[in-house]
Amino acid sequence: MDKQRKHNSKIIIRCSAEQKEALLQTKTQLRSGTWIELIEKLVKKKKIEQPRAIIQDDVYLLDILQELKRIGVNLNQSTKLANINKTITSAETAQLKKLANSVSSLKNKVLKTFVITRAK
């Protein structure tokens, strides 16, 4: 007995190499096994997020995060020391807090932007 295919219609889409790569990244990000699964997921989603950059080497990402953490720690130590010695104004304290928040925000953005996949 021959099995008839359920899906026998074909759709051909012409696109640039960059567009194809973006589609493949989206397919990977959404964990779609087939193109039809990807389309179904995209149709159901209200907001389509931009594909995240995939890094094969997690050491690179960890280096970035560790450096951002060091910067934050240094800022906190400087602020604490300046407050203890009363050598800092409240305006300068506010500026340092704002800078520390920026570092924290940047760290969170890095975490949201990258997907780590281990090299095989």
Beta strands, then each sheet from edge to edge (+ up, - down):
strand 1: 53-55
strand 2: 114-116
sheet 1: 1+ 2+
end
